[in-house]
Amino acid sequence: MEPEIITVGLDGSVESLAAAQWAADEADRRKAVLRLLHAWILLAAEAPDTPPDRDQNAGARRIVRQALDEVRKRHPHVRIVEDLVGAEADVALLRAADESRMVVLGTRALTAWESYVLGDVSLDVVGRAEGPVVLVRGGWCATPERSGAADEVPPGREPRVVVGVSLNGPCDPLLAFAFDAAASRGLPLQAVHGRSLPVHAYAPWGVDPDVADAITKEADAELRESVGPWAERFPDVAVRLTVLPESPARAVIETVSGAELLAVGRRRHRPLLAPRVGPVAHAAIHHATCPVAVVPHE
């Protein structure tokens, strides 16, 4: 059986190097092939024996070579394919998404507390790719080895995979991705659902606790039913369910602190004039500090 391919898009930035390291970790974990892809519409067709001083693609080759050298320091045994493509970046990456388990892209953040600045290419790929797209901030670094001592990790910040579940329809590809990611890392999975309270839950003195409790219990039962079959398929993954009386986007952002990966869904078929991604994915892309996987589903 052919090994899976994990493709990382490179543009020579610090952010794309961080994405390459994350993708290399994932490839090593899965025994997959890592494809280092750089797309440049002006890539020239050259003979194999072109002398270095006349190589019109020297800059493009340098971008891929730099990423290769950095990845090799941590993962000397990962199988790596260097791929220079003469095409627009979004076209090349969308084509790669059809051939890969996932596409990994770097995403720039202005500071540690400010939001992502998502470029047109990244947004286009996230909104149109047929497979998962993982966005990695430039400040991301590999998690150091953990001793396992419970008192070393602040409460609520233990390493884990978080998945935002909407409950507005089937999302099996998202849950499959999240459970598989948690299993491959040996981490627990936290399934998060936010449900906004209806108008009648509010009173002049605040929120009616009975109404809020009833709505939360109903959502918890629905979340348990949605996650249950996947928990049975992955019995070694410890699952935690979190339901908050908040908007789904706010609930995910409030609970993701300390996570190693956040997985959110994107519906393939959205209304014609609607944004390319929904509010939860949009909030995750702009505000989560960990790598974010956007997984398309029906």
Secondary structure in CASP SS format (residue, H / E / C, confidence):
PFRMAT SS
TARGET T0000
AUTHOR 0000-0000-0000
METHOD secondary structure of the structure
MODEL  1
M C 1.00
E C 1.00
P C 1.00
E C 1.00
I E 1.00
I E 1.00
T E 1.00
V E 1.00
G E 1.00
L C 1.00
D C 1.00
G C 1.00
S C 1.00
V H 1.00
E H 1.00
S H 1.00
L H 1.00
A H 1.00
A H 1.00
A H 1.00
Q H 1.00
W H 1.00
A H 1.00
A H 1.00
D H 1.00
E H 1.00
A H 1.00
D H 1.00
R H 1.00
R H 1.00
K C 1.00
A C 1.00
V E 1.00
L E 1.00
R E 1.00
L E 1.00
L E 1.00
H E 1.00
A E 1.00
W C 1.00
I C 1.00
L C 1.00
L C 1.00
A C 1.00
A C 1.00
E C 1.00
A C 1.00
P C 1.00
D C 1.00
T C 1.00
P C 1.00
P H 1.00
D H 1.00
R H 1.00
D C 1.00
Q C 1.00
N C 1.00
A H 1.00
G H 1.00
A H 1.00
R H 1.00
R H 1.00
I H 1.00
V H 1.00
R H 1.00
Q H 1.00
A H 1.00
L H 1.00
D H 1.00
E H 1.00
V H 1.00
R H 1.00
K H 1.00
R H 1.00
H C 1.00
P C 1.00
H C 1.00
V C 1.00
R C 1.00
I E 1.00
V E 1.00
E E 1.00
D E 1.00
L E 1.00
V E 1.00
G C 1.00
A C 1.00
E C 1.00
A H 1.00
D H 1.00
V H 1.00
A H 1.00
L H 1.00
L H 1.00
R H 1.00
A H 1.00
A H 1.00
D H 1.00
E H 1.00
S C 1.00
R C 1.00
M E 1.00
V E 1.00
V E 1.00
L E 1.00
G E 1.00
T E 1.00
R E 1.00
A E 1.00
L C 1.00
T C 1.00
A C 1.00
W C 1.00
E C 1.00
S C 1.00
Y E 1.00
V E 1.00
L C 1.00
G C 1.00
D H 1.00
V H 1.00
S H 1.00
L H 1.00
D H 1.00
V H 1.00
V H 1.00
G H 1.00
R H 1.00
A C 1.00
E C 1.00
G C 1.00
P C 1.00
V E 1.00
V E 1.00
L E 1.00
V E 1.00
R E 1.00
G C 1.00
G C 1.00
W C 1.00
C C 1.00
A C 1.00
T C 1.00
P C 1.00
E C 1.00
R C 1.00
S C 1.00
G C 1.00
A C 1.00
A H 1.00
D H 1.00
E H 1.00
V C 1.00
P C 1.00
P C 1.00
G C 1.00
R C 1.00
E C 1.00
P C 1.00
R C 1.00
V E 1.00
V E 1.00
V E 1.00
G E 1.00
V C 1.00
S C 1.00
L C 1.00
N C 1.00
G C 1.00
P C 1.00
C C 1.00
D H 1.00
P H 1.00
L H 1.00
L H 1.00
A H 1.00
F H 1.00
A H 1.00
F H 1.00
D H 1.00
A H 1.00
A H 1.00
A H 1.00
S H 1.00
R H 1.00
G C 1.00
L C 1.00
P C 1.00
L E 1.00
Q E 1.00
A E 1.00
V E 1.00
H E 1.00
G E 1.00
R C 1.00
S C 1.00
L C 1.00
P C 1.00
V H 1.00
H H 1.00
A H 1.00
Y E 1.00
A E 1.00
P C 1.00
W C 1.00
G E 1.00
V E 1.00
D C 1.00
P H 1.00
D H 1.00
V H 1.00
A H 1.00
D H 1.00
A H 1.00
I H 1.00
T H 1.00
K H 1.00
E H 1.00
A H 1.00
D H 1.00
A H 1.00
E H 1.00
L H 1.00
R H 1.00
E H 1.00
S H 1.00
V H 1.00
G H 1.00
P H 1.00
W H 1.00
A H 1.00
E H 1.00
R H 1.00
F C 1.00
P C 1.00
D C 1.00
V C 1.00
A C 1.00
V E 1.00
R E 1.00
L E 1.00
T E 1.00
V E 1.00
L E 1.00
P C 1.00
E C 1.00
S C 1.00
P H 1.00
A H 1.00
R H 1.00
A H 1.00
V H 1.00
I H 1.00
E H 1.00
T H 1.00
V C 1.00
S C 1.00
G C 1.00
A C 1.00
E C 1.00
L E 1.00
L E 1.00
A E 1.00
V E 1.00
G E 1.00
R E 1.00
R E 1.00
R C 1.00
H C 1.00
R C 1.00
P C 1.00
L C 1.00
L C 1.00
A C 1.00
P C 1.00
R C 1.00
V C 1.00
G C 1.00
P H 1.00
V H 1.00
A H 1.00
H H 1.00
A H 1.00
A H 1.00
I H 1.00
H H 1.00
H H 1.00
A C 1.00
T C 1.00
C C 1.00
P C 1.00
V E 1.00
A E 1.00
V E 1.00
V E 1.00
P E 1.00
H E 1.00
E C 1.00
END
